[in-house]
């Protein structure tokens, strides 16, 4: 897992992934939630980058991105989740 903050402190990111290599671990469902903010970007991947190749995203119909949650789409999710990335806005107070 990694958590980051943009240079201007307006966005934060959170990525969760499982280790590379052969795994018998599979997910039948998933949900990530941001509290106190809204999601600006989210993506889920069936395979993470290895050997110079890029991450392989899930098909758009396999998951839903709401205002504050990312969840599997029941009946469409193929149980192949390797990585989940979510970006949200930080709280910002105007003077």
KAVENWO-V387085 format. One line per field, one symbol per residue. phi: phi as a letter, one per 20 degrees, with the letter a starting at -180 (. if undefined). burial: # if it has 9 or more other ideal C-beta (glycine too) atoms within 8 Angstrom, else .. A space follows every 10 residues. Layout:
phi->???
burial->???
This chain:
phi->.ccccfgeme ccccccbdff nfbeecdebb bccddnbdfe bbbccebegb lneegdfffg febdddfccc cfdgndfemc ddbcccccee fcdee
burial->.....#.... #####.#... .........# .#.#..#.#. .#.###.#.. .......#.. .##....### ###...#... ########## .....
